Amino acid sequence: MSENLLERFLRYVKVNTRSNPASKTVPSNPKEVAFLKDLSQELKSMGMHNVRTGKDGYVFADLPANDDQTRAKVGFIAHVDTAEFNSENIQPQVVENYDGHSVIALDQTGKYNLDPHTFPSLTKYAGQTLITTDGSTLLGADDKAGVSEIMETLQYLMAHPEIKHGDIVVAFGPDEEIGTGADHFNTKDFGADLAYTVDGGSLGELQYETFNAAAATVHFNGTNVHPAEAKDVMVNAAQLAMDFHEALPIAERPEKTDGRDGFYMLTDMAGTPDSADLSYIIRDFDHANFESRKAFIKNLSDEFNQKYGAELVEINIFDQYYNMGEVLKDDLTPVELVKTAMQKVGITPNIFPVRGGTDGSKISFLGTPTPNIFAGPENMHGRFEYVSLQTMKKAVELLIQIVQDVPTEN
């Protein structure tokens, strides 16, 4: 399994599938479409049933039950796109039998390194095979590790019919990294009773709570005149934007928060005395606090307008996704199922709320409860990303165990 899994993963990550947040198409990048088309063909060649591609770009495929007993249909989901970092000409490096303490040089000049002093997670992987970048790109293990693990699971199950399971459906989709991939996920066509995104980090991660998430864009209209005549006339939009940002709670920035703390994060800024723009993401686990955060930033814009006596500040706030825990709290069957499966394959569950979101956030609210389980990547979204082959193999073992443990119906 390890050799097949490694070959598959290396093949997948070398393909550039970076999503494009500026695009108006679905999927956002033709490179994603091409990769999904190839993945669809690969599923057909493996012998998967009912391979189909939806209008949103998602590729679905079914593996029918080989068990006489009726079980709930379980689904596995992964995304094919990579984050906003260089994804062109990815050249993964394989480091066999890593000793757990040495510095791994990524590029030939030694400018970029994986150093355990900087990245202490490396110390967990003594004796394991690591796949890293060459320092110039991300790796794309988020989430092509998940894609590889699901594909390997399917191939293994088809080669081992003695492993009994109910109906299985898989989904591979675009644009998770830009937050739009699951906007129109077709849960009816997918057909799963419960599902899992294979999109987490290190070994044992199990997550069924995510942030509630919104985005805000704030535009500032200035009055730009010559500075010699500026007194009591000029309204500097760039300065106004700075004052607005400073009015938000400093202690509620991402770099000041952890655990279940929410935050406001400035993600983009541009401006001149005539016009300025700020972009924010707003996050909180508690829905009431989430609504309060949105109200606070809206009221702040109203206060600025009242202070200056004009509509100088224009704000637009829109929700992105919600905490899947609000759905799963009423029935933790999918969570208990994977916890038990983890224990059977020798994994200690590491359960914590995601300080972010997954496609499962939206899919859970669309009617299919979808917790998130580990895929293996560390240091995601940049040049220091890496993944352990042994963790990926363990993810495959877990998926195989999950399908066996789906309860039968009386």
Secondary structure by P-SEA (a helix, b strand, c coil): caaaaaaaaaaaaacccccccccccccccaaaaaaaaaaaaaaaaaccccccccccbbbbbbbcccccccccbbbbbbbcccccccccbbbbbbbccccccccccccccccccccccccccccccccbbbbbcccccccccccaaaaaaaaaaaaaaaacccccccbbbbbbbccccccccccccccccccccbbbcccccccbbbbcccccbbbbbbbbbbbcccccccccccccaaaaaaaaaaaccccccccccccccccccccccccccccbbbbbbbbbccaaaaaaaaaaaaaaaaaaaaaaccccbbbbbbbccccccccccccaaaaaaaaaaaaaaccccbbbbbccccaaaaaaaaccbbbbbbccccccccccbbbbaaaaaaaaaaaaaaaaaccccc
